[in-house]
Amino acid sequence: MNPVRILQVVTIMNRGGLETMLMNYYRQMDRSKIQFDFLVHRSEEGHYDREIAALGGKIYRMPQIRPGNYTPYFRKLDQFFREQTDYKVVHAHINENSSFVLKAAKKAGVPCRITHSHLSDLGIDIKLPFRLYARMAMKDNPSSYFACSRKAGEWLFGKRIAGSGKVVVLNNAVDVQQFSFDPAVREEIRSELAAGDRLVIGHIGRFNQQKNHDFLIDIFQAVHEKEPRSLLVLAGEGQLRPQIEAKIKRLGLGEHVRLLGVRNDVASLLQGMDLFLFPSLFEGLPVVLVEAQAAGLACVVSDAITAETDITGKLQFISLKQSAEQWAEKIVKGPRERTDTSAAMREKGYDTSTMAKWLSDYYMEQAAAVM
């Protein structure tokens, strides 16, 4: 018997939060029963593309979704679903733009059409009117509603649907065992960073407006004034990286900041840190904070992030209205001890070894209902 093939719709399979979450589930699936394929919206290769191919997944490519390109994009979507008629389950992860994909899937007769919210805000940019239009166009195109948190569900689907019990909160689970503390790995990472016995503050995320790197550097400057031997580690890439590098240089912090680019060893990298800093302007339920908690790290995060993120009761929330100096005070005086959080992570349903089975069963039930 061939596996049930699930079409996962994303932007590009790079090492972002939702993409990492998908891969965490994909690796744990019984691929004799469930197989993932991916509809991506970039022409270039994603970081996970080769692993997807090795696991047996197919990758289909669509053009970018952008204002002025809607009509040809809609035609390509319709053509795709006319040609690919075997999919009974389409799972779209592109937030408000999922409405377009699921409308085409509905028109083609795809019975199970899942829209999945991964954010709790849009931010403000030139595309905002078009993004609001896409969110309004969601209507009844989905047959199922998923979200990474209750807050993310309310944002994309509205309070009426979110309050109706229709929204499934699918945890951004991780392989908890992979993140358990290992002193040897910690020593190796700190050696790579030339950290010695310094206070290592870490952040992992794309260099974009949402992650608030500009304020993050202000916070670190204030920390560094209090603890001159502190070290900041930044992993990730993005369009704002040159601006942040220029600011680091302008403030004279170059010797105290490590810019690592995209890493494929996040579990190991977290071992080398003493504290995780995350002052985002908005989020859904960030995978990297799940990973940081699985690694037992103390975390200082913005209160713009939903309290649902605090799986272990160890997150320290602080308002973005507070000054960089107030953030620094919390970091310097707050707890830094690393704790074993594995039991709490598993109890709350954030271990992929159990959650992947739930998702697999859900897909199987949806597919079986129409066979």
N, C-alpha and C positions, 0 to 999 in steps of 0.2 A: 504493500500500500504506500502510495506517495504521500509525503508530508503536506499538511495544509500550509500554503504559502500566504504570508501576511505582507501587504504592501505598507511599508513605513515611509511617510512623506516628510522630508526634512529640507533644510537649506543646503547644507554640505556636511559630510561626515568628518568634521574636524574635532579636535579635543575640547569641545565645549561641554557645558553641563548636561543638556538634554541628550547630546550625542553619546556622552560617556554613560549616562543612565541606560540608554538603549543597548549599548554594547554590553553593559553589566548583565542585563537580562538575556540578551542574545547568547552570550557564552554559556549561560546556565540552562538554556532550553534543551530539551530532548529533540535534536534536529531530525530524528527519524519521524517525529510527529508534527513539529512546527518548524518552518523555515522562514526567515525574514528576507525580503527583497526591499530595495530602497529606490524611491523616486526623489532625486536631488535636483537642486536648482542652481547649479554651478557647472561650468564646463571643466574646471580643473579638478585634479585628483584630490580627494580628502585624505586626512591622516589615517582614517580607519578603512579606506577602500580595499586595500590589499588583504587585510584581515577578513573583511566581509567576504571577499572572493574565496579565501581559503576555507571559510566556514560553509561555503556553498550558496551564498547569497548573490543575487543579481542586482546590478545598479543601472537604473535608467536615468537619463539626463534631460532636464527641461531648462528653458531659458530663465533668467532672473525675472521675478515678479516686480515690475516697477511701473509707476504712472506713465502713461503714453504707450505702454506695451500690452495693455490688457487684452485688446481684441485678438491679436495674433497668439497671445498666450492661451486664451480661452479656446481657440481653435485647436492648438496643439494638445491641450488637455482632453478635449473631446475625441481627437484622433487617437490619443494614447489609450483611452478606455474602450474605444471601438476595437482596437487591435489586441489589447490584453484583457481577454474576457474571462480568465480563470480566477480572478481575485474575488473572493466572497467577503473579505475583511480588508478595509483600508483604514489605516491609523495615521492621522495627520497631526504633525507636531509644529506647524508653522504659525501658531497662534491665530491672529485674526485672518490671515491669508488662507487658513485651512478652509474657510467658507467657499472659496473658489474651487478648490480641489474636490470638496465633497459635493458641491453642486453638480460637477461633471460626473462624479461617481454615481450620484443618485440618478441622473439622467440615463446613465448606462445600465442601471439596474443592479448596482452593487448593494446587497442587502445590509451589510454591517459597515457603517461609516462613523468612525470614532474621531472626534475632535478633542485635542489634548492641550490644555492651557499650561504654559510653563512660565508665565510672567504675571505680575500683579499691576503693571502700569505700562504705558507706551513710551513715556518720556516725551520730550518736545523736540521735533525737528521739522524740516520742510515737508516730509511725507505724512505728517500727522493727519491732515484731512482725508487722505486716501486710506490711511490705516483705520480711521474711524468708520469710513464707508465700508471697508471690508468687514469690520466687526458687526456693523448693522446688517450686512448681507448674510450673516450666519443663518438666521431664521431656522427653518426645519430641515436644512440640508444634512445635519448630523443625525444619526440614529442613536448614538451613545455619546456621553460627555465624560471626559476624564480631566483631571487637574492634578498638579503636583501638591496643591494645598487648597484649603477651603477659600482662602483669600484670592488665589489665582482663579479659582472657579467662578467666584462672584465677579471678578473683573471682566472676564471674557464672555461669560454667559448671562450675566445679570442676576440680580437677587432672586427673581422669580424662579428661574430654573435652578439656581444654586440652592434655594430653599425648598425645592420640591422633592429632594431626595434622589434626583436623577444623576447627580454628579458623583462619579467614582473617584476618590482620592487615591491615586496610585503612588505609593511611596517611591522617592528617588533612592532606591536601595543600592547598597554597595556590597562587595565581598568583604565582610567584616574581618575574617581571618587574615586577609591580605594586609590589613592596616594595623594589626596588633603590634605592640611595641617590640623592637628588636635592637638592643644596645649596639650590636656590631654594625647594623645598617646605619644607625645614628652616627656612629663614629666615622664611618666611611663618607657620609654626606657632609658632615662638618669639616672633615679634612678637605674635601673638594671645594668647599666654600671658604676655606682658610678662616674658619670661625673661632677656633680655639675655645676659650671659655666665655666668649661674648654672648650677650642676650640677642638671640636670633628671632626677629619678627618676620613672619612670612605672609605673603599674599599670592594667590593664584587666580588669574582672571584675565579676560580680554582687555586690552587698553581701549576702552570706549567710555562714553559719558556715563553710562549706567554704573560702572564700577568705581567711579569717583576717585581716580588716581591722583588728581590734583590736590584734593584735600588729604588723601593718604600721605602724600609727601610732606604736607604741612604738619600732620600728626607726627610723622617720624622725625622731622626736624626738632619738634618740641621734645620728643622722647630723647633724642640725641643730646640735647642741651642738658638733660637731667642725668642721662647715662651715656657718657661719651664713647663707651666701648660697645654700644648697641650696633646691630647690623640688620639691614633690611634686605630681604630676598623677594624679588618679584619674578614670577613665572607667567608667561603669556606673551602674545603678540597683539597687534591691532593698530588702527590708524592713528591713535593718539600717542603711540610710543615715542616718536621723535620729540613731541612737545614735552613729555614727561622727562625724557633724557636731558633736554635742554634745561629744564627747571632744576633737576638734580645737580647739574654742573654749575648753574648760576648760584645755587645755595651752598656750594662747596661740599656737597655730600658724596661726591663720586667714589671716594675710597670706602664709603660705608654702605653702599648699595650694590647688590649683585642683580643684574638683569640676565635672566637665564633663558629667555625665549620659551617656546613650547617644549614641554617635557613629557616624556612617555613613562616616567617613573614617579608619578605623584605620590604613590604610597610610600616610597622610599624617601622622597624629598620631605614629606611631612615629619618623618622621624627626626630629621635634623633641626627642626624648628623648636622654639620654646613657647611661642605664642602666635596665634593666627589673627590677623587684622583684616576686617571686612566692612568698610564704610559705604556700602552701595547705596545709591539713591532709590533703587527699587529692585525687587527680585520676585520670583515665584517661590520656589523653595530650592535654594542653590545646592547642587550636588557636592560642590567642594566643601561646604560647611558640614554636610553629612560625613564626608571623608575626614575632615579635620577632627570631628567628634569621635569617629571610629578610631582615629590615631591617638585619642586621649588628650588632645591639645586644649589648652585654655584658649578661648576665642573671645575677642572684643569686636562687636558687630553693631551696625546702625539699627536704630529702632524702626527704620522703614521696612525692615525685613520681618515677616510674620513670626509671631511667637511660636508657631507650629514647628519652626526650624529647631527649637530647643529640645532636642530628643532626649538629652542626658541630664537636663537641668543645670548644665555647666556654662551655658552661654552668658556673656555679660553684655547687655544691651545699653546703648548710650545714644542720646538724641543727636541728630545732625545739626541741631540748633546750638549745641554746645561747641565751645571753641576747641581748636587743635590742642591748646594747653590743657583743657579739661580732659580731653581724650587721653593725652599723654599721662596725666596724673593717674587715671584709672589703670593704664597699662603698667606704669612703674610700680604702683602700690597694690595692684590686684594680684590674685593667685596665679601661679605659673606651673604648679606641680602637674605632672602628667598622671592621668588616672586610667584604670582599665574600665572601659565602657562597653565591652563586647556584650555582656549580659543585657544591658539596657537597650542596646541597638537591636538585638534579636527580639527582645520582648516587645518592642514598639513596631516591629515589622520592617526593619530597615536592612535586613540581610537578604541578599539576592537568592541564597540557597533555598529559602522558603517562598519568597515572593514570586520568583520565576515560575514556580509550579502553579500558583494562583493565576498568573497571567496566561500561562499556557492553557490551563483548563478553560479560562474565559474565552480565548480564541477558538478552542475546539468546540465549545458549546455553541458559539455564534455561527461557526461554519456548519456544524451538524444540523442546525435548525433550518437550513435552507437546502440541504442535500436530499 
